Amino acid sequence: MFIYKVIVKENSRSIQIPLHLPLSPHHKSQSPLSLSLSLSLSPSLPCIQQRETCLMGQCETETSSDDAVSIEKGKKLGDPHIITVNCPDKTGLSCDISHAILEFDLFITRGDVSTDGLWCYIILWVTPHSSSRSHAVRWGNLKEHLLSICPPLLPSPYLFHPLPHTSSSPVYLLKFCSLDRKGLLHDVTRVLDELDHAIQKVKVTTTPDGCSLDLFFIRDNLGLLHTKERQDELCEWLYTVLGESCISCELQLAGSQYDNLQCVSSLSPLVAEELFRFTLSDNESRSQALSSDIKELKRASVKTDNSLSPAHTLLQISCVDHKGLLYDIMRTLKDYSIQVSYGRFLPVNKSYRELDLFIQHKDGKKIVDPEKQEAICSRLKLEMLHPLRVLITNRGPDAELLVANPTELSGRGRPRVFYDVTSALKSLGICVFLAEIGRHSAAEREWEVYRFLLDENCSFQLSSTQVRNQIVDKVRRTLMGW
């Protein structure tokens, strides 16, 4: 078990964490057995103190669980904001936290993770992505979301009793009709995002008379959509944003229609092969490959080293940065049931990142099987090369944009994909005739698939290979945060 020694100063605190493992050889100036984090944070340390008493079976019920998450805003424009999570540990906690941060469109510039398997301390430096700077980040909502992820602080008599099941917000059907126009789909998506509604499924169709009939299946992240005030707020925002083009807006609990949209229309074998079965071969010539970036992406280095710690495997990653990089790495490790005991995420320059992760199996053992090491490294390289799959294919006489991302084993998909794709299409001036979100099983994995039938009434000749590559490039760069 790790022992935390806390030294509190007047305006800052220095946390000395003796680790039962050596640090990365990249950090020569540090002691091989300890890490000192000097943090400009509030000197209040209730959660670290709470950890010490909880592990001794003396939890104090009056300690507030709100102390598990703190967010310190940057002191001046451009400074990163500091998110600190200090709570009991659980499998996949780092994955869940990085998923939440990506959901709020924040970019992780650096981070540190430390855990002894019972208690976890995570500190992340984040900045808003350029796409989210047009409106204020909802810091209060983010804190509430992170708190919901953290395991609860419970008195010891209840530590081994299951928690009561807390049902998530039910799925609602938002059905509205409006006159079709460029950017309509993204404008609606932006309203849902700013009001903290999560899109589950979408069915968008354009009628012959130029109207758009849209079905959005959504969950309210605040859990208040059952109230009249929250429902009225959503419809009023839509009427305000869409203006006179909005014809009707209805909201109701989803029924059988939601179940009927769980699977997307079947993909042809050739399209599925191109979309899902990517390799790391140097002769890759698929339409998704970004010719100007593919060489840099393939420079990613993933190595394992078992010589530095008797109990941990060191996983070293060096790669081009992209939006959601930390989530993609933690998601992959979570799917392999790999635990991160200590991790450091550092910028090398504006576009390159290095990660040092000391990892174990769930049973607390090192990863010594060469085949398992190779499988983890290969999967991580693939996720960094193609975290999302993007291509344009033919669907009858029309052009269809396909975007796919692997889901977690739990079934959870990647956040903000629909938002970013519709944003890219709006910036190109391309309308969407038909859109849907569903699931597809391929390559022994489940994928979330977004399908957009593109409207030919735009300034692009969609049958042109050059134009299609331009659209794919724009969509993928938006998704990657470039």
Sequence and secondary structure as in RCSB ss.txt:
>XXXX:A:sequence
MFIYKVIVKENSRSIQIPLHLPLSPHHKSQSPLSLSLSLSLSPSLPCIQQRETCLMGQCETETSSDDAVSIEKGK
KLGDPHIITVNCPDKTGLSCDISHAILEFDLFITRGDVSTDGLWCYIILWVTPHSSSRSHAVRWGNLKEHLLSIC
PPLLPSPYLFHPLPHTSSSPVYLLKFCSLDRKGLLHDVTRVLDELDHAIQKVKVTTTPDGCSLDLFFIRDNLGLL
HTKERQDELCEWLYTVLGESCISCELQLAGSQYDNLQCVSSLSPLVAEELFRFTLSDNESRSQALSSDIKELKRA
SVKTDNSLSPAHTLLQISCVDHKGLLYDIMRTLKDYSIQVSYGRFLPVNKSYRELDLFIQHKDGKKIVDPEKQEA
ICSRLKLEMLHPLRVLITNRGPDAELLVANPTELSGRGRPRVFYDVTSALKSLGICVFLAEIGRHSAAEREWEVY
RFLLDENCSFQLSSTQVRNQIVDKVRRTLMGW
>XXXX:A:secstr
    EEEE SS EEEEEE SS   TT TTS TTEEEEEE S S  HHHHHHHHHHTT   TTS GGGGEEEE  S
STT  EEEEEEEE  TTHHHHHHHHHHHTTEEEEEEEEEE SSEEEEEEEEEE GGGTTS   HHHHHHHHHHHS
     GGGTTS          EEEEEEEE  TTHHHHHHHHHHHTTEEEEEEEEEE TTSEEEEEEEEEETTS T
TSHHHHHHHHHHHHHHHGGGEEEEEEEE  HHHHHTSB     HHHHHHHH     TT   TT  TTTHHHHTT 
EEEEE SS SS EEEEEEEE  TTHHHHHHHHHHHTTEEEEEEEEEEEETTEEEEEEEEEETTS     HHHHHH
HHHHHHHHHH SSEEEEEEETTEEEEEEEEE  TTS   TTHHHHHHHHHHHHT  EEEEEEEEEEETTEEEEEE
EEEE S SSS TT HHHHHHHHHHHHHHHHT 
